């Protein structure tokens, strides 16, 4: 095993472990609450667990402010990880039936800690991977995220069904504890990091980098059309008369496996082309995947064509994520890795949320076909801007 593969596997274990409880909160827990008969408004309230991701840039300054002389980012990741573990164990002793609002507050705090832990871990990745290795790192990262979706949205739901609430959270805590051992095998070279003042200036200077305008455009809009399609994939399939259990299998499990394979594919393709060419190649794949959806909707094709559509959109999600994740590393400066990563991650999260809202409005008023056409036009426009400006 070469050093690059070893690093990618170690980081993948950490990324998967950190994200799995979050996926369980936003994808698994709503199903549990539905089964237990809780009101829909309360189920919706639990979606606020994803809100800390939007405000990640506000959490990053302490990591660049409080500097450890040795193994700076590894220590930050480890200490936050221990807090994460204790919070999951604490939640395991709560009861949904008897203390639902306490559970909600505990999950919101845990989501904050999970988001906080993501910052030094990504800063460590930015520090560890060389520029030419970052497309590979981005590919493994999307595979790790897909595995977390498989675990948090599938496996741990099955564990809950058979072993109960307490053991589910204890096992997730053990998974994170196990993942922290990966930090021991990741080499972080010691360097002098100037303590950063926590001020608006730190954030503003990020936007003064050379050619930052086109990157902010790509960061904000490159991923959102295909992301919106994936968000509405389950409702779309249900509208086609496919059973809910089958939708969960084909989108949740099969789609996650395809995204994992897509991560490996993006790693292979990424070694052969420049970043600009990759952006355009992957965008053409997004356009192709969206066109298939429009074709299926227009001709009202059968179930097997819908599975083909799930396959291509899941692959498109993986490819688009991989290139964006790798480029986020490129635009994170040495002296402010945590802040720069957090700013970009916040923009990325915010535009994804807004895109889902806009797509929902279009579907509600005009139907799925018009939403697909809107996203296709948007994809073509983004491709044109990248070709001309990047």
C-alpha positions as CSV (number, residue, x, y, z in Angstrom):
1,X,0.0,0.0,0.0
2,X,1.5,3.3,-1.0
3,X,1.5,6.4,1.3
4,X,-1.2,8.2,-0.6
5,X,-3.6,5.3,-0.3
6,X,-2.7,4.9,3.4
7,X,-3.5,8.5,4.1
8,X,-6.7,8.4,2.2
9,X,-7.9,5.3,4.1
10,X,-7.0,6.8,7.5
11,X,-8.9,10.1,6.7
12,X,-11.8,8.2,5.3
13,X,-12.3,6.3,8.5
14,X,-12.3,9.5,10.4
15,X,-14.7,11.3,8.0
16,X,-17.1,8.3,8.0
17,X,-17.2,8.1,11.8
18,X,-17.8,11.8,12.3
19,X,-20.6,12.1,9.8
20,X,-22.4,8.8,10.6
21,X,-24.3,10.2,13.7
22,X,-25.2,13.3,11.8
23,X,-26.7,11.3,9.0
24,X,-28.6,9.3,11.6
25,X,-30.0,12.5,13.1
26,X,-31.3,14.0,9.9
27,X,-32.2,10.8,7.9
28,X,-32.7,8.0,10.5
29,X,-34.3,9.8,13.4
30,X,-37.3,11.3,11.5
31,X,-38.3,7.7,10.6
32,X,-38.0,6.7,14.2
33,X,-40.1,9.7,15.3
34,X,-42.7,8.9,12.7
35,X,-42.9,5.2,13.9
36,X,-43.3,6.4,17.5
37,X,-46.2,8.7,16.5
38,X,-44.7,12.1,17.0
39,X,-46.2,15.1,15.3
40,X,-44.8,16.1,11.9
41,X,-43.8,19.6,13.2
42,X,-41.6,18.0,15.8
43,X,-40.0,15.8,13.2
44,X,-39.2,18.8,11.2
45,X,-37.7,20.5,14.2
46,X,-35.0,17.8,14.3
47,X,-33.8,18.9,10.9
48,X,-32.2,21.9,12.6
49,X,-29.4,19.4,13.5
50,X,-27.9,20.3,10.1
51,X,-28.0,24.1,10.9
52,X,-24.5,24.3,12.5
53,X,-22.9,23.5,9.1
54,X,-24.1,26.8,7.7
55,X,-22.4,28.7,10.5
56,X,-19.1,26.7,10.5
57,X,-17.1,29.9,9.7
58,X,-18.1,31.3,13.1
59,X,-16.6,28.2,14.8
60,X,-13.2,28.2,13.1
61,X,-11.3,31.1,14.7
62,X,-10.5,29.4,18.0
63,X,-8.7,26.6,16.1
64,X,-6.4,29.2,14.4
65,X,-6.3,31.3,17.6
66,X,-5.4,28.6,20.2
67,X,-2.2,27.0,18.8
68,X,-0.5,23.8,20.0
69,X,3.2,23.8,19.3
70,X,3.1,20.1,18.3
71,X,0.5,18.2,16.3
72,X,-1.8,21.2,16.4
73,X,-4.7,19.9,14.2
74,X,-4.4,16.3,15.5
75,X,-4.8,17.5,19.1
76,X,-7.8,19.7,18.3
77,X,-9.4,16.8,16.4
78,X,-8.7,14.3,19.3
79,X,-10.0,16.6,22.1
80,X,-13.2,17.5,20.3
81,X,-13.7,13.9,19.3
82,X,-13.6,12.8,23.0
83,X,-16.3,15.4,23.7
84,X,-18.3,14.0,20.8
85,X,-18.1,10.5,22.3
86,X,-19.3,11.6,25.7
87,X,-22.3,13.5,24.2
88,X,-23.4,10.4,22.2
89,X,-23.2,8.3,25.4
90,X,-25.2,10.9,27.3
91,X,-27.9,10.8,24.6
92,X,-28.0,7.0,24.9
93,X,-29.3,7.4,28.4
94,X,-32.1,9.7,27.4
95,X,-35.6,8.7,26.4
96,X,-37.5,9.9,23.4
97,X,-40.8,9.1,25.0
98,X,-40.2,10.9,28.3
99,X,-37.7,13.7,27.4
100,X,-38.1,14.5,23.7
101,X,-37.0,18.2,24.1
102,X,-34.0,17.2,26.2
103,X,-33.1,14.8,23.4
104,X,-33.5,17.6,20.8
105,X,-31.2,20.0,22.7
106,X,-28.6,17.2,23.3
107,X,-28.7,16.4,19.6
108,X,-28.3,20.0,18.6
109,X,-25.3,20.4,20.9
110,X,-23.8,17.1,19.5
111,X,-24.4,18.4,15.9
112,X,-22.4,21.6,16.9
113,X,-19.5,19.5,18.2
114,X,-19.6,17.2,15.1
115,X,-19.4,20.3,12.9
116,X,-16.6,21.8,15.1
117,X,-14.6,18.5,14.9
118,X,-14.9,18.6,11.1
119,X,-12.9,21.9,11.0
120,X,-9.5,20.8,12.4
121,X,-9.8,17.4,10.7
122,X,-10.2,19.1,7.3
123,X,-7.4,21.6,8.1
124,X,-5.2,18.5,8.9
125,X,-6.1,17.0,5.5
126,X,-5.3,20.3,3.7
127,X,-1.9,20.4,5.6
128,X,-1.2,16.7,4.9
129,X,-2.1,16.2,1.2
130,X,0.1,17.8,-1.4
131,X,-1.6,19.8,-4.1
132,X,-1.3,17.0,-6.7
133,X,-2.8,14.6,-4.2
134,X,-5.9,16.6,-3.5
135,X,-8.2,15.3,-6.2
136,X,-7.5,11.8,-4.8
137,X,-8.3,13.1,-1.3
138,X,-11.5,14.6,-2.5
139,X,-12.5,11.3,-4.2
140,X,-11.9,9.3,-1.0
141,X,-13.8,11.9,1.0
142,X,-17.0,11.6,-1.1
143,X,-16.7,7.8,-0.7
144,X,-16.4,8.2,3.0
145,X,-19.5,10.5,3.0
146,X,-21.4,7.9,1.0
147,X,-20.4,5.2,3.5
148,X,-21.6,7.4,6.3
149,X,-24.9,7.7,4.5
150,X,-25.1,4.0,4.2
151,X,-24.3,3.5,7.9
152,X,-26.3,6.4,9.4
153,X,-29.3,6.1,7.1
154,X,-29.4,2.3,7.0
155,X,-27.2,0.1,9.2
156,X,-27.8,2.0,12.4
157,X,-31.5,2.1,11.7
158,X,-31.5,-1.7,11.6
159,X,-29.4,-1.7,14.8
160,X,-32.0,0.5,16.5
161,X,-34.8,-1.7,15.3
162,X,-33.2,-4.8,16.8
163,X,-31.1,-3.6,19.7
164,X,-32.7,-0.4,20.8
165,X,-31.9,3.3,21.4
166,X,-29.1,3.0,24.0
167,X,-27.0,0.4,22.2
168,X,-27.3,2.3,18.9
169,X,-25.7,5.5,20.3
170,X,-23.1,3.5,22.3
171,X,-22.0,1.7,19.1
172,X,-21.8,5.1,17.3
173,X,-19.7,6.4,20.1
174,X,-17.4,3.3,19.9
175,X,-17.1,3.8,16.2
176,X,-15.8,7.4,16.7
177,X,-13.5,6.2,19.5
178,X,-12.1,3.5,17.2
179,X,-11.6,6.1,14.4
180,X,-9.5,8.4,16.7
181,X,-6.8,5.7,16.7
182,X,-6.3,6.6,13.0
183,X,-4.9,10.0,14.1
184,X,-1.8,8.1,15.5
185,X,-0.9,6.9,12.0
186,X,-1.4,10.3,10.3
187,X,1.8,12.3,10.2
188,X,1.5,16.0,10.9
189,X,4.7,17.9,10.6
190,X,5.2,20.5,13.2
191,X,5.3,24.1,12.0
192,X,5.1,27.6,13.4
193,X,1.4,28.8,13.2
194,X,0.8,32.4,14.0
195,X,-2.1,32.8,16.4
196,X,-4.9,34.5,14.5
197,X,-6.9,37.3,15.9
198,X,-10.6,36.6,15.9
199,X,-12.0,39.4,13.8
200,X,-14.0,40.1,10.7
201,X,-10.7,40.9,8.9
202,X,-9.8,37.2,9.0
203,X,-12.9,36.4,6.9
204,X,-12.6,39.4,4.6
205,X,-9.0,38.6,3.6
206,X,-10.1,35.2,2.3
207,X,-12.2,37.1,-0.3
208,X,-9.2,39.1,-1.4
209,X,-7.2,36.2,-2.9
210,X,-6.3,36.3,-6.5
211,X,-9.1,35.1,-8.9
212,X,-11.3,34.3,-5.9
213,X,-14.4,35.6,-7.7
214,X,-14.8,32.7,-10.1
215,X,-14.0,30.2,-7.4
216,X,-16.8,31.6,-5.2
217,X,-19.1,31.3,-8.2
218,X,-18.1,27.6,-8.7
219,X,-18.2,26.9,-4.9
220,X,-21.7,28.4,-4.7
221,X,-23.3,27.0,-7.8
222,X,-21.4,24.1,-9.3
223,X,-22.8,21.4,-7.0
224,X,-26.3,22.7,-6.2
225,X,-28.3,21.7,-9.4
226,X,-27.3,18.0,-9.1
227,X,-27.7,18.2,-5.3
228,X,-31.3,19.4,-5.7
229,X,-32.0,16.5,-8.0
230,X,-30.7,14.1,-5.5
231,X,-32.7,15.7,-2.6
232,X,-35.9,15.1,-4.6
233,X,-35.0,11.7,-6.0
234,X,-37.0,9.8,-3.3
235,X,-40.2,12.0,-3.6
236,X,-39.9,11.7,-7.4
237,X,-39.7,7.9,-7.3
238,X,-42.6,7.7,-4.9
239,X,-44.6,9.9,-7.2
240,X,-44.0,7.3,-9.9
241,X,-45.7,4.7,-7.7
242,X,-42.6,2.9,-6.4
243,X,-43.1,1.6,-2.8
244,X,-41.4,3.5,0.0
245,X,-39.3,0.4,1.1
246,X,-38.0,0.0,-2.5
247,X,-37.2,3.7,-2.7
248,X,-35.1,3.4,0.5
249,X,-33.2,0.5,-0.9
250,X,-32.6,1.9,-4.4
251,X,-31.7,5.4,-3.3
252,X,-30.4,5.0,0.2
253,X,-28.4,1.8,-0.1
254,X,-27.9,1.2,-3.9
255,X,-27.3,5.0,-4.4
256,X,-24.7,5.1,-1.6
257,X,-22.8,2.2,-3.1
258,X,-22.8,3.8,-6.5
259,X,-21.5,7.1,-5.0
260,X,-18.7,5.1,-3.3
261,X,-17.7,3.7,-6.7
262,X,-18.1,7.2,-8.1
263,X,-15.5,8.4,-5.6
264,X,-13.0,5.8,-6.9
265,X,-13.9,6.7,-10.5
266,X,-13.2,10.4,-9.9
267,X,-9.8,9.5,-8.4
268,X,-8.9,7.6,-11.6
269,X,-10.1,10.4,-13.9
270,X,-8.6,13.1,-11.7
271,X,-5.0,11.8,-12.4
272,X,-5.4,12.5,-16.1
273,X,-6.8,16.0,-16.4
274,X,-6.4,19.6,-15.1
275,X,-8.8,21.0,-12.6
276,X,-10.6,23.1,-15.3
277,X,-11.0,20.1,-17.6
278,X,-12.3,18.1,-14.7
279,X,-14.8,20.7,-13.8
280,X,-16.1,20.7,-17.4
281,X,-16.0,16.9,-17.8
282,X,-17.9,16.3,-14.6
283,X,-20.4,19.1,-15.5
284,X,-21.1,17.5,-18.8
285,X,-21.9,14.3,-16.9
286,X,-24.3,16.3,-14.7
287,X,-26.0,17.6,-17.8
288,X,-26.2,14.1,-19.3
289,X,-27.7,12.7,-16.0
290,X,-30.3,15.5,-15.8
291,X,-31.2,15.0,-19.5
292,X,-31.9,11.4,-18.8
293,X,-34.3,12.4,-16.0
294,X,-36.1,14.8,-18.4
295,X,-36.3,12.1,-21.1
296,X,-37.8,9.6,-18.6
297,X,-40.3,12.1,-17.3
298,X,-41.3,13.2,-20.8
299,X,-41.9,9.7,-22.1
300,X,-43.1,8.2,-18.8
301,X,-40.7,5.3,-19.0
302,X,-40.7,2.2,-16.8
303,X,-39.1,1.3,-13.5
304,X,-35.9,0.0,-15.0
305,X,-35.2,3.3,-16.6
306,X,-35.7,5.0,-13.2
307,X,-33.0,2.8,-11.7
308,X,-30.6,3.9,-14.5
309,X,-31.5,7.4,-13.6
310,X,-30.6,6.8,-9.9
311,X,-27.3,5.3,-11.0
312,X,-26.3,8.3,-13.1
313,X,-27.4,10.9,-10.6
314,X,-25.6,9.2,-7.8
315,X,-22.4,9.0,-9.9
316,X,-22.8,12.7,-10.8
317,X,-23.1,13.6,-7.1
318,X,-19.9,11.7,-6.4
319,X,-17.9,13.3,-9.2
320,X,-19.1,16.8,-8.5
321,X,-18.4,16.5,-4.8
322,X,-14.9,15.1,-5.3
323,X,-13.7,18.1,-7.5
324,X,-15.3,20.7,-5.2
325,X,-13.8,19.1,-2.1
326,X,-10.3,19.0,-3.6
327,X,-10.5,22.6,-4.7
328,X,-11.6,23.8,-1.3
329,X,-8.2,22.6,-0.2
330,X,-6.5,24.6,-2.9
331,X,-8.1,27.8,-1.7
332,X,-7.3,27.3,2.0
333,X,-4.1,29.3,2.9
334,X,-1.4,27.9,5.2
335,X,-1.7,30.6,7.8
336,X,-5.5,30.3,8.1
337,X,-6.5,26.8,7.0
338,X,-9.3,26.4,9.6
339,X,-10.9,29.7,8.8
340,X,-10.6,29.4,5.0
341,X,-12.0,25.9,5.0
342,X,-14.9,26.9,7.2
343,X,-15.8,29.9,5.1
344,X,-16.0,27.7,2.0
345,X,-17.8,25.0,3.8
346,X,-20.4,27.4,5.1
347,X,-21.0,28.8,1.6
348,X,-21.3,25.3,0.2
349,X,-23.8,24.2,2.8
350,X,-25.9,27.4,2.5
351,X,-26.3,27.3,-1.2
352,X,-27.2,23.6,-1.1
353,X,-30.0,24.3,1.4
354,X,-31.3,27.3,-0.7
355,X,-31.2,25.2,-3.8
356,X,-33.4,22.5,-2.2
357,X,-35.9,25.2,-1.1
358,X,-36.1,26.7,-4.6
359,X,-36.4,23.2,-6.2
360,X,-39.2,22.4,-3.8
361,X,-41.1,25.6,-4.8
362,X,-40.7,24.7,-8.5
363,X,-41.9,21.2,-7.9
364,X,-44.9,22.3,-5.8
365,X,-46.0,24.9,-8.4
366,X,-45.0,23.4,-11.8
367,X,-44.1,19.7,-11.3
368,X,-40.9,17.6,-11.5
369,X,-40.4,18.0,-15.2
370,X,-40.1,21.8,-15.0
371,X,-37.7,21.5,-12.1
372,X,-35.5,19.1,-14.1
373,X,-35.5,21.6,-17.0
374,X,-34.7,24.5,-14.7
375,X,-31.7,22.6,-13.3
376,X,-30.5,21.6,-16.8
377,X,-30.5,25.2,-18.0
378,X,-28.7,26.2,-14.8
379,X,-26.1,23.5,-15.4
380,X,-25.5,24.7,-19.0
381,X,-25.1,28.3,-17.8
382,X,-22.5,27.2,-15.1
383,X,-20.5,25.2,-17.6
384,X,-20.4,28.2,-19.9
385,X,-19.1,30.5,-17.2
386,X,-16.4,28.1,-16.1
387,X,-15.3,27.6,-19.7
388,X,-15.0,31.4,-20.2
389,X,-13.8,32.6,-16.8
390,X,-11.9,29.9,-14.9
